[in-house]
Each structure stands twice: as C-alpha cells, then as structure tokens.
Amino acid sequence: MTPKFKIGAITDEFSPDLKTALDAMEKIGMTGAELRVVWGKNIMDLTEDELSQAKDMLQTKGMTVMSIASPVLKCVLPNAPDVDTRFQQDIFNSKQTFADQPRLADHAVHVAKKFNAKIIRVFSYWRTVQPEACYDQILTALQTLADLARQHDLIIGLENEHACNIGTAVESAKILSLIDHPNLQLVWDPANALVGGENPYPFGYDQLPKNRIAHIHVKDCHMEGHTPIWGPVGTRHVDWKGHIAALQRDGYDGWLNLETHWTGSGGATKQEASTICGWNLRGLASL
C-alpha cells in the first residue's frame, strides 16, 4: 500500500502535543506536517524558543512542514453585512482581530521561513449574509498578502472555508480569476465546499483552475440541515476515491493533508479517530 501522493496531517488533529502527534503520524507513513495548534497554542503564538523546539522535533522525525495553517483573515470584517450565524466559527486558539492582521501576516512569513514551509494558509473573513459585498475588501487583502509572499518566495493559500466568505469552489474560482497572481493559490477543501452546499466532486473540482491548487485538506462528512456530521475519511458524502483518481489524472503533485474533524465514536479518542482516518487516507492515496 504505497501512496501515489505525499500524505501528511495537521498535527493537532492527532494531538496538541507535538511529539504524540508526530509519533502517531509516523506509524501511518505520513511524511508531512501542517502546523496550526502546538502544545495547546496557536502556531502564531509560540515563542521563538518553542518554534525552535518544534523545528528540531520535526527534523528528527524527517517531517516536511509544507504549510503554516495560520488564522490570517479569520476575523470579522468591519462595516460589512451581518455575520452568517448558520456556520460554526472554529478559531483554534486564535483570537486575532481585524486590526491584528498586518502584524499577523508579517509573523506568518517569519514562521513559514523558520520551518522552510512554502505555503501560508489564509481565509476571507467570517462569512456574512452577503459574501459578494465583501469581495472588494477581500481582493485588496489577498493582493497585499500575495505581494508580501512574492518578496519571500512563498505561496498564500486561500482556503475555501464554509464559515468564511469564500467557502465553495465556485466562489474560489471567482476570486482566483480576479487576482491573477502566481503567489496566490488555493487550499482546496472539498468537505468545506460540501458544508457550504456544493457538490465538491465532480462539480466543485471541475470549476477550479487545476494549476492553482497548491494544497488539499482531507476530511469527510454528511449534512443534517446546516450541521456537518463528521466521520471516517472515505465513508461519508465526499467522493474521495473519485476525486483522488481525478487528481492523479490531472497531475496534482502537492500534498493530501488530513484534517480529521471527526472526534471518533464508541468511546474512541481524537487520536484514535485520526489514526483511522489516516490509514483510510493512505489507502485512498494508494489506489
């Protein structure tokens, strides 16, 4: 069962303790890590000594850090339409405001370079009841971030997040078409598109410019009303088998990165749930 794609995970999906997470990921055969919450703190809030300690642990395991899962632009946009309260806002120990964003972006660059990570994940402000009314300000912010990334040979990876203004493939494709910038690409999350009311594959994937997909998050769910019910990867309503076959056909050469969300069932721990999903991902990536 040899994966045809590079596989990894957001480490805190296994455990907020980095060593525990890396040990579990290594057993699955994962070779890449995405950093979001480490030792219970958002990656943006680690001290310089903590960043260095984390880097040493990752290097010891031979793990590549491909992405910094930053909370940049995951905040309320001032003077915008009301926030859409249908969607849960996951903050992952980050409480940054709109005023914090320039400082946060600069620090994200520092952290990415510290770990030799190519991608800085960003968002599009908390979703409002009129997302398109926010597009001008989103475009301005993303253009500024992409210009900053170009100075450092980095990629700004806009994640389609159902709780933010750009949540689906259609919305992502629209924004990418309006900013033709080599340093702005997409962190494609099919399950987020599903939560946003879109069929992520084949419909959603077909809307996307394939050459601007920098990174892919893997999780699975089905919907009950507006509520996602998370479950083991490959067992819910995202057609991962079909999607991964299409990625292989289209020459995708980035990472498939686990973002479990499922907390397990029958008394299982989150680490056990992520281990199940990790092995499922490895199997799907090996077909």
ABEGO torsion letter per residue (X at the ends): XBBABBBBBBAAAABABAAAAAAAAAAAGBABBBBABBGGBBAAABBAAAAAAAAAAAAAAGBBBABBBBABGBBBBBGBBBBBAABBBBAGGBABBAAAAAAAAAAAAAAAAAAGBABBBBBAEBBBABAAAAAAAAAAAAAAAAAAAAAAGBBBBBBBBAABABABAAAAAAAAAABBBAABBBBBBAAAAAAAGBBAOAAAAAABBAAABABBBBBBBBBBEABBBBBBBGABABBAAAAAAAAAAAGBABBBBBBAGBAEBGGBBAAAAAAAAAAAAAAAAAX
